[in-house]
Amino acid sequence: MPLGTAAFCLDCEAISNGRGHECQACGSRSLVSLARILGGSLREHNVEPGLAGRSFDITLTIELHAVPAQDVNSTVEELTNVIGPSLARKRASFHVRLQPTVGKHFRAA
């Protein structure tokens, strides 16, 4: 199975062809791309000569309001896919703060 299509299920820990949105073993939607966890393919690591050897600190702030409960897991999973390679190399941390919206009213944009 090519690395680009391999997916790891966070629920049953099976590795399968990630061409769908559900784990082929257990049906969970908690799939993570193995290529992203491992930092991608070696073929994808073309570094611009002027940036070779440099590193940068990046702080990302994302606020999501009124996310339906059934979408919380997939939303967090998609966000961790972006920084998965850095998390795997222990170069990043990821913190999630959830607050129920009971009693809060949000206006549709």
Summary of the structure (lengths in Angstrom):
residues: 109
radius of gyration: 17.1
end to end distance: 42.8
largest distance: 53.6
contacts: 199
relative contact order: 0.15
helix: 30%
strand: 9%
